[in-house]
Amino acid sequence: MDTQPISSVTTNAPIDTGAADLTVVQEAARLIGQSATPGVAITGTLRLMSQMLGLNRGRVLLPSDEDGLLAIRYSYGLTDQERKRGLYSFEEGVTGKVMKTGQQAVVQDVDQEPGFLFRTVDRATLPEGIVSYLAVPIMEGNLTVGVLAAHRLRMRPRAINADLVILRILATFIAQIIKINTLIEERTSHLREENQELKVALEQQQNNHGILGESAAVKDALLQITRVADTPVTVLLTGESGTGKERFSQILHLNSKRCDQPFLAINCAAIPEQLLESELFGHEKGAFTGATATKPGKIELANGGTLFLDEIGDLNMELQSKLLRVLEGQVIQRVGGTRDVPVDVRIVTATHKNLQEAVNQGTFRLDLFYRLNVFPVHLPPLRERDGDVRILARHFLLSANREYGRYTLFGRGVLERMESYNWPGNIRQLENVIKRAVLIALDGNISVSDIESILRQESVINKHLEAGQAAVSNYPRAAEPAATTRITEPGLVAPVAASSRPYRWVREDEEEQLLNALQQTGGNKTRAAALLGMSARQFRYRLDKLELTNAP
Ligand SMILES: Nc1ncnc2c1ncn2[C@@H]1O[C@H](COP(=O)(O)OP(=O)(O)OP(=O)(O)O)[C@@H](O)[C@H]1O
């Protein structure tokens, strides 16, 4: 047996690269271009080899997924029995050696080759004359992924070298089909898996009032919320930023008798103290410069419904006593007014701070603390919700794809990487990371390195943020625009823009970040905002403050 490069194979006959070869190549190319399945294209090619070139009983052997043995996957002119018998370990027989070495094999006379096994086709089945066996590797780059082999009668006018040339060309075609098919199979199984997970998530979302998560911690919080939803009890939601406190307060509202009335949310930390009072309690005409008309506050606007007060720990002492009065007497007085206005509003509060500690430090009223802390519900951080990262990630990928008109998938290892991250910004951070990954992903595939690079940027931003917060007194407490309050029609809960928080003060050193984001998104402000985890409004507000409104 020869296992040598084609150039060193010796034959007597002159090389024949005639019309038949050309026809075979053209037809094989056409089959590959048109066939939807590799089976049709490859079997068609093997048939052409037999009918046009006399390369009979052609077969393509690939390692099987189950046992790794080289098995006949496609063939022409073999019986079912013969196909089944054609199993080789790497290195076994002529075919196994081609797989092992990546070198072609030319057996001039199968009867004279001691290593020829006759495993697939009995000698008795082969023609009586001298039969040769040719086998070439199917290569993907430097890797041998299979073997293409066939018998031929030795005494034919056509040169063995010519057959080898054509076999190698066809092996290249077959390698391409197999590669494309493997990619399609991978994608299809990925999609099937994703589809299944999304179905489960959808069912779960419907059962869980739109809250995604399978973890015991989330289910427990949900159970507590739904239990007290229809009672007048005061609920305090605690948990790190981005754990879903506002979302849970919406569920509380929707499961209460007040669900047909408005739900309003306000973030006490995002509004300057001097504005917060009138924001909450409203003002009378002429109460202060600019108060040209009487305006009801959020408490009045939420009448009959629910008011969600986020970051309640940031309320100053004066507003704390005013709030206590609302809770105890269900009356308010507008700024500049003297008249008590009766209100019927359920107040749900949330904090990421330890209120008990604030009480100990004398910054939070003990009586208000007791009034609010009647039914505390703790929302665990994402890193403590076993299995939820995967469910949430798939969900956010789907919505980001919809939002940006993309069709992006998670590549291998991405979900595992995200599961191992500790998500200091919790669900909001996860959502933002996925949005950014969808925007930067090449070939519709989010890779682990895409995620790594975003997480690296995140850690820089987190450090900046921490520095920014530590130095907060150095910056004017510029308020976010009134976007922080969401008013909805009675009975409806407005979708909370994922990026509507965290509330950050505008800092001069943000300029570069904003401009970078604009550059990355070709000037699209909505996408640039998403890249930085802000709402479009927050982004425009910052551009405005930093006088970058006309930035490209
Ligand atoms: N279990 C969940 N399933 C799906 N989406 C969720 C879930 N929990 C939170 N989210 C989404 O995550 C984002 C952050 O949630 P939310 O604003 O309720 O957090 P938060 O705890 O109030 O944050 P902060 O303390 O910073 O105000 C929102 O877009 C919300 O819709």
PDBQT file of the ligand as one rigid body, heavy atoms in Angstrom, charges set to zero:
ROOT
HETATM    1  N1  LIG A 601     -37.551  38.871  38.129  1.00  0.00    +0.000 N 
HETATM    2  C1  LIG A 601     -37.505  39.705  37.094  1.00  0.00    +0.000 A 
HETATM    3  N2  LIG A 601     -37.843  39.273  35.882  1.00  0.00    +0.000 NA
HETATM    4  C2  LIG A 601     -37.706  40.086  34.812  1.00  0.00    +0.000 A 
HETATM    5  N3  LIG A 601     -37.259  41.343  34.870  1.00  0.00    +0.000 NA
HETATM    6  C3  LIG A 601     -36.941  41.826  36.063  1.00  0.00    +0.000 A 
HETATM    7  C4  LIG A 601     -37.062  41.046  37.242  1.00  0.00    +0.000 A 
HETATM    8  N4  LIG A 601     -36.675  41.790  38.294  1.00  0.00    +0.000 NA
HETATM    9  C5  LIG A 601     -36.313  42.978  37.796  1.00  0.00    +0.000 A 
HETATM   10  N5  LIG A 601     -36.478  43.011  36.469  1.00  0.00    +0.000 N 
HETATM   11  C6  LIG A 601     -36.133  44.128  35.587  1.00  0.00    +0.000 C 
HETATM   12  O1  LIG A 601     -34.871  44.616  36.039  1.00  0.00    +0.000 OA
HETATM   13  C7  LIG A 601     -34.823  46.035  36.002  1.00  0.00    +0.000 C 
HETATM   14  C8  LIG A 601     -34.543  46.582  37.402  1.00  0.00    +0.000 C 
HETATM   15  O2  LIG A 601     -35.659  46.329  38.245  1.00  0.00    +0.000 OA
HETATM   16  P1  LIG A 601     -36.235  47.431  39.259  1.00  0.00    +0.000 P 
HETATM   17  O3  LIG A 601     -36.156  48.803  38.672  1.00  0.00    +0.000 OA
HETATM   18  O4  LIG A 601     -37.554  46.959  39.712  1.00  0.00    +0.000 OA
HETATM   19  O5  LIG A 601     -35.114  47.274  40.389  1.00  0.00    +0.000 OA
HETATM   20  P2  LIG A 601     -34.972  48.100  41.739  1.00  0.00    +0.000 P 
HETATM   21  O6  LIG A 601     -34.588  47.133  42.793  1.00  0.00    +0.000 OA
HETATM   22  O7  LIG A 601     -36.206  48.936  41.957  1.00  0.00    +0.000 OA
HETATM   23  O8  LIG A 601     -33.727  49.024  41.420  1.00  0.00    +0.000 OA
HETATM   24  P3  LIG A 601     -33.272  50.373  42.200  1.00  0.00    +0.000 P 
HETATM   25  O9  LIG A 601     -33.064  50.012  43.634  1.00  0.00    +0.000 OA
HETATM   26  O10 LIG A 601     -31.983  50.736  41.525  1.00  0.00    +0.000 OA
HETATM   27  O11 LIG A 601     -34.327  51.369  42.007  1.00  0.00    +0.000 OA
HETATM   28  C9  LIG A 601     -36.171  46.460  35.446  1.00  0.00    +0.000 C 
HETATM   29  O12 LIG A 601     -36.050  46.597  34.052  1.00  0.00    +0.000 OA
HETATM   30  C10 LIG A 601     -37.076  45.308  35.761  1.00  0.00    +0.000 C 
HETATM   31  O13 LIG A 601     -38.164  45.224  34.857  1.00  0.00    +0.000 OA
ENDROOT
TORSDOF 0
